[in-house]
Every structure is written in C-alpha cells, then in structure tokens.
Amino acid sequence: MTQLKTFTREEVSRHATEEDLWIIIDSAVYDLSEFVDLHPGGVFPIMELAGKDATDAFYGLHRQEVLIKYDRYKIGTIEGETPAISIRQPGEISRVPYAEPSAWMGYKSPYFKETHFKFRTAVRKIFDELADEIREVEASGERPSDELQKKFGDYGLLAANIGPGKFLREFNIKLPGGIAPEEYDYFHEMIVHEEMARIGVRGTDDGIVSGMVISLPTVLNFGSKAMKAKVVPEILSGRKRMALAITEPYAGSDVSRIRTNAKLSADGKHYIVNGVKKWITGGCWADYFSVAVQTEKGMSMLLIERSEGVETKLIKTSYAPTAGTAYVTFENVKVPVENLLGKEGKGFMVVLSNFNHERWVMLTGSVMGARYAIEDCFKWAMQRKVFGKRLIDQPVIRNKLAKMIASVESVQSWIENLTYQMCHMDYFEQAVKLAGPLALCKYQCTRMLHDVADDAVQIFGGRALTRSAMGRNIELLHRTYKFSSILGGSEEIMADLGVRQAMRHFPTDARL
C-alpha cells in the first residue's frame, strides 16, 4: 500500500488553478486537476474552493459515500492533523441517536441474544457489499439481473426472508453469520427486512424479494412433496423467481370476488385457466405464479409455471419499474392437476395463511425505512447552516425530530412485542390472537410513515424532491410510503379488522 504524503496548508494553497487544483476535506488532500472538468456541478463550485479547506462545503452538498467513491484522488494528509469526521466502515452500526433499534444503541432488551447481534453485523456487511449494485438497478429501472438474484440466494438472504421453519434444515440452507437453522427465529428475520430497507431501494426490494416472500409459503405449506422438491431449491437459490397472483382489476381486498377461472380438461388431467391479475409484485420477472382461481368447488390456489398462454405487462407505479409490477393474462393455460395448492375449494385458507406474516414483514421494513430517514434528518440538521445557524438550533426543527423519533420508537416497541409473540406461538395461536393486533399495528405504522415522510421533506427542503444525492432517502420515503398503506390490506380495512377481531373476544358480561 502506497504511503500517503503529508502537506502543509500553505503548500495546498499554492495549487489553486483549474490545471493544478487541490482541496482539503477533513485533513485529507485531494488532487482534482483531472476531475474538475468531470464534476457534475460544473467547474465553478470547485474553483471557488481551490487550494482551500472544502470540508463544510462538501458535506453541505454531498453524502459521505461520494468521498469514498472518489478516494483515488486522495494524495495525502495535512501535517500534524487528524480527521474529525469518521468514515463509515462496512457492517458498522450507526452511533447517531435513534438511528438503530434501541438494543443496538446500548439499551437492554429482553428480546435479542448474541446471535441477533452477530446476524445483523453479517447481514449489514453483505448489503454494504451489494448496495452500489442494487442502487444502480433501482436507478436504471431494469429487471434485477440473474447474477444479482443468485447472489441473494448464495448468501442465504432469500431463505432468510421467508423466516424460521423446518424448510431451512430440509433444504440445507446456509444462513448469514453462520446462524444455525434451529437458532433462526422471527427476530433474525426482522433484521433481514430492516437491513434491506436501509439501502433505500423500495422497487428493487420488491422485485427481488417481496414477490417471493408472499408466494413461496403457499408451496412450502400447501404444495406436494414433489412440488416442493422441485420449486423450493430453484427459488431459494435465485435460479427462478416467483410471484403471488391474487388481485384482479375488479377484486382487491375483496378476494372472494375474483373471476379468474380454472376448468378441468375432458381427461381430468389439467385445469384450463383463463383470467387476468393486476398489480402483481414481481410478476414481470416471475417463472412461477401462485394463483387464486375459481373452480367448480369454489376458490382454489394453483401453482402456474410461465408457459404458453401466460403473458405479463409492466405496470408503471410510483416506485422503480425494477419491482416488476405486472398485469398478468392467463389464456387457456394448461396446468397439471398436481399443481393444486391445498384442497380444491379451500383456496381462501391458502390466501389467509400468510397474511399475518406478509403484514408483519411490511411493518419491519417500514419502521426501519422511517428510522433511516430520521438518521439522515438528524445528520442534516446538525451540519446544515441557514441564517447563520445550524438547522438543529431552530426549535421548530427539534420539534419535528422529536415527533418523528417518538412515533418510530413507539411503533418499533409494538413490533418487537408482536415478534416475541410470534416466536412463542404456533401457527394456529397466531391466527387466533395476532391477526387483529398486526392489522392495527400496520395501520399505526403507515400513519407514522405519513407523518415522518412529511416532516422529513420539510427538514430537507428542495433536496427532498430529488432522487439522488443528499435527500434521496427522504424522496424515496415520501414517494413510496403509500405502498405500505395499500398493499397487504388498506389502512381502513386494517383498522376495521383490528377492532372486529377485538369484538370477537369481547367479554359478554362486560358493562360500564
């Protein structure tokens, strides 16, 4: 490794022309002579700082990752000076107050064990390694590559997103951090969803992971042994992709009204499927679809492989096209009767079986997305100066941060409590006791997202309206938080479901 030279500030000041341009950022010296004409902001902003200390100006305009990206221009350091600003390292836990769940900020927790701390460090390092590639996919709007999908599979991230279960042992899954399958619980899974949310790629997250998370459990829980042996390894390795196809143009939350039909062929060996599905997450990229259909015996679920008669068209939504949100058409598609998921006419039970988990997954990612926005806002308020003061010195800004922090921490506490219940209840007890609380928590979480996104935009100002640079995470949150308030059950339905579930357990002898 080349030893960096040391310079005095006076020496740096002599390099102040466009052809010979040095600057100082936090005691490090950068030679930008070859970069100045490539600067996206033009020559003038850099020339103003030629030969000078540009630390405050840099951090007022750029995220720290830009400094890391262009580290090749670093030629030395200032003699006798040490950096005042830390450079974040891969896997590092943030020290900004409220930037991490409290257990990672030095507080005691009854929920998290050493394996959870080990697991987060391992997962964060993986995502730090993949972050640039994932963000490039998000920015391009293109289909997440097969190579990236397989990387998720190789790291065990696809399986980790599905959660704990015997399938981890059955399919010999290697989890990040060397966590044993029997150790893996919902708190580990929560960490995976949180860490993916930290990258700030809502569309790509859905395109790579979300479609699989809500569809593969239908095979794991209701598929035949032969079906599982074929499909599960393909999906968890990243070699194939999968989507859940329930919603239709005329049937959203009211699943019973779906019109896609499946009729038995004359020889009884196939279902012939006709119909359309809409707003199918990951549908454009899917090789398999778990599909709700109407049969002679009522609503049923079929596993349909992409084949003749299956067509998908991209639906443009508020977030990146990388999500692969699709309009799916089934036209005389032949599906082997062996591809029935569960029993014919019992498809509603298959649909309901994963709703609690789906909503919980949305909660875990959403709260970290809001927390990440708070971290950005806190940093920005501490370093941004207006009217001769830092933003943080304005009481109105501190008030906004207080409201944001209190909202996120309260929802986080509720989620951790619900996660603990999930770890200590079997599926049937979860179905009885947690559907209502999870629905209400989702309602509360999306209301929190609304407020946090709004306040964050006000703190960042115009930078919150651009999809890159300083305010990119705020812009993403404000543009996409509504997905969480609609997908998996709208706020209104969640609120009503929560109260109706409580009514079912209301004691008949209770009076004022």
Number of C-alpha atoms within 10 A of each C-alpha: 3 5 7 12 12 17 17 13 18 11 12 21 18 14 18 19 13 18 12 15 24 29 27 24 21 19 23 21 26 21 21 22 19 13 15 20 15 11 13 8 10 11 14 13 12 24 17 11 19 25 25 22 20 19 16 13 14 18 17 14 12 14 16 16 12 12 16 12 9 12 11 10 16 20 18 17 22 21 13 9 12 11 12 8 11 8 12 12 10 14 16 13 15 14 12 13 14 19 21 17 19 15 14 17 15 9 8 10 10 8 12 15 12 7 17 21 15 15 21 24 19 19 22 24 18 19 21 20 13 15 18 12 13 21 15 14 21 24 16 12 17 15 18 23 13 14 11 16 22 19 17 22 23 18 18 21 28 26 29 28 21 25 22 20 15 12 17 20 13 10 14 11 22 19 22 22 17 11 16 14 19 11 10 19 19 25 21 23 23 25 23 26 25 25 22 23 21 22 20 23 26 25 26 28 22 21 30 29 26 26 26 27 24 24 24 27 20 22 22 19 15 18 22 15 10 10 17 18 14 10 19 19 17 15 21 26 21 25 14 18 27 33 29 27 30 23 21 23 12 14 15 18 16 11 17 15 14 21 20 20 20 25 18 17 14 8 6 10 13 18 23 18 26 20 18 23 25 23 22 25 29 32 30 25 25 23 17 23 27 26 25 29 25 24 20 12 10 14 26 25 30 28 27 22 17 17 13 11 13 19 16 21 14 20 17 14 14 12 20 24 26 28 33 32 28 25 22 22 19 22 15 16 21 23 22 17 17 15 20 23 25 19 16 18 16 15 24 15 14 21 21 12 18 19 18 20 21 18 21 24 23 22 27 26 22 26 25 24 29 30 27 23 27 27 20 23 27 22 14 20 21 14 16 18 15 11 6 7 12 14 22 21 13 12 10 12 18 16 13 18 22 12 14 24 19 13 21 23 16 13 20 22 13 16 22 19 13 18 20 17 16 21 14 12 13 10 11 10 13 17 16 11 16 19 22 22 21 25 29 20 23 29 23 20 27 24 17 23 26 16 16 27 25 16 22 27 20 16 24 20 11 11 18 23 16 14 15 16 15 20 25 19 27 32 23 25 26 21 16 18 23 17 16 22 22 15 16 21 21 19 22 13 15 25 20 15 19 20 14 13 17 15 12 9 10 10 9 8 5 6 5 2
